[in-house]
Amino acid sequence: MNTFQICGGKPLHGEFYPQGAKNEALQVICATLLTSKPVRIKNIPEIQDVLILIEILKTVGVKVVRNVKGDYTFCSEKIDFEFLKSKEFRKNGAQLRGSIMLLGPLLSRFGEAYIPVPGGDKIGRRRLDTHFKGFIDLGAQFKYDDEEKFYSVKAKKLNGNYLLLEEASVTGTANIIMAAVLAEGKTQIYNAACEPYIQQLCKMLIKMGAKIEGVGSNFLTVYGVSELNGAEHTVLPDMIEIGSIIGLAAMTKSEITIKEVSWENLGNIPDTFRRLGILIEKKGDDLYIPSQEHYKIQNFIDGSILTISDAPWPGFTPDLLSIILVVATQAKGSVLIHQKMFESRLFFVDKLIDMGAQIILCDPHRATVIGLNHEIPLRGTVMTSPDIRAGISLLIAAMSAKGTSRIHNIFQIDRGYENIDERLRVLGADIVRIDV
């Protein structure tokens, strides 16, 4: 099992280039199944979850060419549906959450799709009802084999419909869009997720010949077409990694420039970190964080303690709440972190408490952090990464801590962050990957 060993307490300095966005890459790679023509996608992050999805596509018959690092061409001329029903596919497809987005394009183009119960982070309940209800409303028949833990959807023909989504699910919205682009007639999707990654998916589909209106809003109209063509697409920089490096810079008192961040797609991420007192400057399309000895949490205008919570876009992304929580441990002041979406995502705070952080876990969804103002550094310790976002948060804590830390189960970090140890060493980090 691979482990990170980190000697903390050292300031970093330099330029950091963010990887391509994991969440977007999973969507647009699945969308290549909608056409028999080649689709080229650039800036793909070569991380575990994405590479597993690419391998799954290869096994079901998709021709994949790696042009250069992060640049792939996909051609989905033929699909092996017998393999999709096999035990091997059930094993492979269950490895990651993103495999659920194979359903929409397969159903849309071929009239049938199969998937095992998808894997992913164990951060609480992650229902799939939005996906399947959307397919059913478009005319599909849904079946779930409880014994085999296997889903199937079939339709002789999908027909456009008006869909009011129960929740603004990002993957649910992506799946329904991909199902609707080849359906007959008009599909209206209300309460759709409108994250930049959904916008990027729509833009790629439009390049391929899809007709979609309302991109960037929570009300999408999709006019079905008979077929789609090939296209080229470039994945956005990963806003979650950008937020992670902002937090790392603050915790380690480092001066870091994050290059080519696509500012217009960061939403309120910079301002949320600024509310913790972190200085952030916009320099062209770069994000500059100067070295700070201290940063002070703002209160609300009425003087009450700041609350930071997650919400659907353009609200603050839940994937960065773990980072915000860690950064707050060394701020001046107190903050309430309210994680609304997943009831198990804050359970990693016990590891931070072991390091000396002052955190009160109020309930599964809320934690109060009393900042130490960099006066009492966190202590190095031995930890295990429970999921991707908690894993990178513990890594940030270890980078700021006094002494040496070890983080086990770093496969969880590798699932979302490409060669993060190598890229941090370029900035001066004392981090090594070891086998234990």
N, C-alpha and C positions, 0 to 999 in steps of 0.2 A: 504494500500500500504506500503510495507516494505521500510525502509530508513536506510542508514548507517549514524551514527553520529561519526565523527572523531575529536579527539583533536590532532592537528598536531604539527610539530616541534620537535618530539622526535626521537632520533636515535634508530635503531633496532640492534639486535645482535643474531646470532645463525645459525642453519642449516635449510634449506628449501628443502623439497622434492617435486619436480614438479609432477603434475598430468599426467595421460596419455593424449596423443594428441587428442584433440577434432576432428580435421579435418581427422585424420587417422581413428579414431573410427567410424565415420559416414560411411566411405567407406567400411571398412572391415565388419561391421555389415550388411550392405546391401548385401555384397558378400555372406553371409551365405544362401541367397535365391537360389544360384546356385546349391545346392545339397540337396538331401533328407537325407543325413547323418549328424550326429551331428558335429558341429564346436564349439570349445571352444576358447574363446578370453579372455585374461588376461590384466590387467592394463587399463581397460575401465574407463574413468572419469565419475563419476555419477553426471553429470551436466544436466541442464534442456533440452538442445537440444538433448543430447544423450538419456536421459530417455524418452523423447517424441517419438523419433524414435523407441525405444524398445517397447513402448506401442503400436505404430502403427503396428509393426510386430506381436505382440500378437493378435491384433484385426483381422488381416488377416489370422490367423491360425498357425503362427509359435509358436512352443513350446519353451519357454524360461525358463531356470533354472538359478537362481542366486546362484552360488556355495559358494562364499564368496564375500565380498565387492570388486567391480571392476572386478570380475571373473564370466563370464556368458557362458552358453552353449546354442546354438541355434540349433533347428532341424526344418527344413522347409519341412516336408514330404508332407503336403497338404496346398494349398492356397485357400482361399475363394474369388473367383473372383467376385461373386455377391456383396460381401461387398466392393470390390474395386470400384464398380460403384455406391455405395450408397452415400447419402448426408452426412452421418456421417463421412465416409472416406474423403470426400471432405473437410469437416471442419477440421478434424484432420491433414490431409496431408498438409494443407495450413499453418500450424503453423511454419514450419521451412524449410529453404532452402535445407537442406540435403535430404529431401524426394525425390528430383529429382533423386537421385541415386538408387531408387527402380526400375526405368524403365529398365536399362540395364540388370540386372539379371533376372527380370521377363520376359522380351521379349526374352532373350536368352534361358531360360529353358522352358517357357510355350507358347511362341509365341504371347503373348499379354501383355500389361501393360497399366495402367491408373494412372493419377496423376493430382491433381488440381494445379493451378498456385501456386508455392511454396512461402513461406514467407521468413523470415530472416531479416537481418539488412537493414534499409533504407539508403543506402550509395551511391545511384546513380543507373544508369542502370546496370542490370546484365543479359545480354542476354542469352538465352538458345539455340540459333541457332546451336552452335557447337555440342550439344548433338543430336538434332534431325536430322541434316544433316548427322551425322555419322550413325545413325540408318537407314536413308533412303539409304545411300550408301551401307549398308549391306543387303538391300533388304526389309526393313520394309515400311509399309504404315503409314503415319502420318496424324492425324486429330486433329484439335483444335476447340472446341466449344466456340465461343467468348461469347455467352450469359451465359453459365454455367462456363466459365473460367476453362475448363477441357481439358487435353491432353490425347490422346490415340495413341498407336502404336501397329501394328499387323504385323505378318509375318508367313506364313506357314513354311518358312525355311529361315534362314539367311545364306548368302554366303560371304566368305572372299573377300576383295577388298583392293585397295590402297587408303588410305585416307590422304589427305593433310589438316590438321586442319587450319581453319582460324585464330584461336588464341590458344595459349598454355594453354587452360583452364584446371585447375586441376580436377574439378568435371566432365567436359566434357570428358577428357581423361579417368578418372576412369570408367565412364559410358560406353564408347566405348570398353574399354578393357573387361569389364564384359559381354558386348554383344557378343564380338568376341570369347571368350574362348570356347563357345559351337557352334559357327558357322561352317559351312562346308568349309574346305579349309584354305587358308592362308590370314591373314589380316595384312597389313602393315600400321602403323600409323606414319606419319611424322609430325613434329612440335608438338609432344606430350609433355605434362608437365612431368617433371622428378623430382619433389619434393621428398624428402624422404618418404612422405606418399604414393605417387604413387609407389615408389619402394617397400614399405612395402606391399601394396595391391598385387603387382605382386608376391612377395615372398610367401605370403599366398596362392595365387591361384596356384602357382607352387607346394606347399606342397599338395594341393588338387588334383593335377594331370594335371593342365594346362601346356601348352607348350608355353613359352614366351621367346623371345630373345631380347637383347638390353636394359635390365633393367638398369636404371640409365642414359640412353641417351634420346635424343629427337626423336629417330627412333626405334619404337618397332615393332617386328614381332610376331604375335600370330598365332599359328597353332591350329585350332579348334579340340577339342576332343569330344567324344560322351557323356561323363558324368564326373562329378567330385566327389571326395570322401570327407570325413571329415578331419579335421586337428586341430592342436592347434596353436595359434598365440599370441604373446605378443605385445601390442601397445607401440610405442616409447614414451618417455617423451615429453611433449608439449613444442616445441621451442618458442612458443609465450608467454607462461607463464614464461619460463626461461628469455626471453628478458624483460618481464615486471618486474621481480624481480631485474634484473640488473639495470633497470631504477629507481626502488624504492630505491635500496641501494644508488645510486648516489645522488638522490634528498634529502634523509634523512640523508646523511653522515654516513651510517651504514656499519657495517662489517658483511657480510652475506656469507655463503658457500651454494651454490646450489648443491645438491647431485645428483650423477648419471645422468648427463645431456646428455649422448650419444654424446660426442664431435664431432665424425665424421659426425654426422647428423645436426650440427648447422650451417654449411656453413660459410658465412661471417658475421654472427650475432655478434660474439665477436669483430671482427675487426672494424665493423661499430660503435659500442659503444666506442671502443678505440679511434676512430677518434674524438669523443667528449671529449677526455681526461680522460676517465674512466679507472682506473687500473683494469685489469682482469688477473687472474692467473689460469693456468691449474694445478690441483693437482689430478693426476690419472684421473678418470672420473668425478671429481668434478670441479666446477667453483667457484673460490674464489674472492670476491670483498672486498678489504680493505676499511676502513673508510677514506674518503677524505674530507678535508675542502674546496678544490676548484678543479675544472677540467676545462681544457682549450681546446677549439675547435681548431683542426688543420686547417690550410689553405691548398689549393692545392699547389703543388710544385712551381708554378709560382707566388704564393702569393695571388691568387684570393680567394674569399670567398667560403668555402666548400658548396657543394650541395649534399644532400642525397636524393635519389629517389628510387622508387620501380621498380622491374623488375622481369620477370619470373625466377625461380630457374635456375642456382645458384645465381641469383641476389638477392637483399635484399627484403624480404617479405613485401608486403603492410600492413600486419596486425600489423607490429611493427612501422610504421611511426608515428602513433599517440603518441606512447611512446617516440620515438626519439624527437618529437616536444616538449613534456612536459619537458624532461630532459634538452633540450637545453635552456629552460627559466632560469635555474640557472647556466649555464656554463659561462665561460669567453670567449667572442667572439660572432660572428654571424654565422648563417647558413641558407641556403635556403632549405626548405623542398618541394620536388616536388612529389606530389601524382598523378601519371599518370592514375591509373586504375579507380578510383571512384570519381565522381565530387562532392559528398556531404560529403566526409569523413573528411574534414578539418573545417566544419562549427561549430564544438564545440569550436573553439578557442576563440569565444566571451566570453565564461565562464572563460577561463584562463586570458583574458584581464581584466575581472571584478575583478580577484584576484590580479591584479597588474603586470601580465606578459607583456613584450614589444614584441608584434607580429604584423606584417603587413600582413593581408590577401590580397595577390596580386590579386588572382582570385580563382575560385573554386578548382584549382589544386595546387596552390603554396602559401607558406607562408614564410616570412622572420622572423626569431627569433633573437632578440638582447638579449643575455644572461645577467643576473643580477649578476652573479659571487657570488651568495649566500650573497650579500651585502644588498639586499633589499628582505626580504622573501615575499612569496606570502601571501595573506590575506585569512583567512577562510571565506566561504560564503555558500549560499544555491544553489544547482545545481540539474539538472535532467539529468540522463544518457540517451543519445539518441541511443546508440548502444553498442555492447559488448566492442569493442576496445577503443572507446571514453570513455566509462564508467570506464574502469580500468585506463585510463590515468587521468581522473578527480580524481579518488581515490588516485593515486600516488601524484597528485598535492596537494590534501587535507592533505595527510600524511606529506608533507613537509611544509605546510602553518602555519602561526602564527594564533593561535586561533582555534575556532571550526567551522567545516563545516558539512553540511548535503547534502547527495546525495540521491535524490528520484529516483524512477523507477529502483531500483537495480536488478529487475528481469533480466534486460539486462546484468548485470554483472554476475549473477548466471547462465545465459545461457552458459557462457564460462569458468567460474572459480569456482571450487568446494570448497565450504565452505571457501572462501578466508578470511573472517573475522576471523574465528577460527584459521586458519593457521598463519595469521599475528599476532594475539594476542600471539601466542607461541614465536614470535620474540620480543615481547614487545610493540606491537602497541596498542594505545588507540582507539579502534574501537568497536562500539556496533551496533547491528541490532535492530531497534525499529519499532513498528507499529504506523503509524500516520493516 
